């Protein structure tokens, strides 16, 4: 199990690394990896937001 602070910042780290790598390194392979990492970060954030909204809705 990850510590809570690491769990919370992980998708933002995905987005930061994907942007940094895609901008700094000029390679098609790095670009593809950056796009996939960015999609993963967005997917994780979307899933968390949806889940938290559902929990709030059920608790009220």
N, C-alpha and C positions, 0 to 999 in steps of 0.2 A: 504494500500500500504506500502511495506517495504521501509526503507531508502536505497538509492543506494548502500552504502558500505556494508550493510547487505545482500542485494540481490546478490551482486557480490561474497561475500565470502561463502555464504550458501553451495554450492556444495562441496567446500573444507572442510568445517566444517563436512559435511556428511562423507566424506572420512576419515578425521582425527578421528572422533568419532568411526567410524566403525572399523578402524584399532586398535585404542586404546582399545576399548571394547573387540574385538576379541582376542587380545593378553593378556590382563590383567585378564579377567574373564574366568575361565575354565568351561564352561557350553555349552551344545548343543543348548539350547534355545538362549543364547547370540551369539553363533556362527551363527546361522540361521539369527538372527536379524542383525548381523554385515554384513553378505553377502547381505541381502536385502538392507540395508542402503548404502552399497558400490555400488551396482547396481544402486540405485537411484541417487547417486552422479555422477556416470559415465554417466547415461542417461541424466541428467540435463546438464552436461557439453557438451555432444555431441549435444544436441538440441540447446544450445546457440551458439556453434561454427557454426553449420550448418545455423542457422538463420542469424547470423552476416555476414557470407560469402555471403549468398544470398542477403542481404541488400547492401553490398559493390558491388556486381556484378550488381545490378540494378541501383545503383547510378553512375556507371562509364560508 
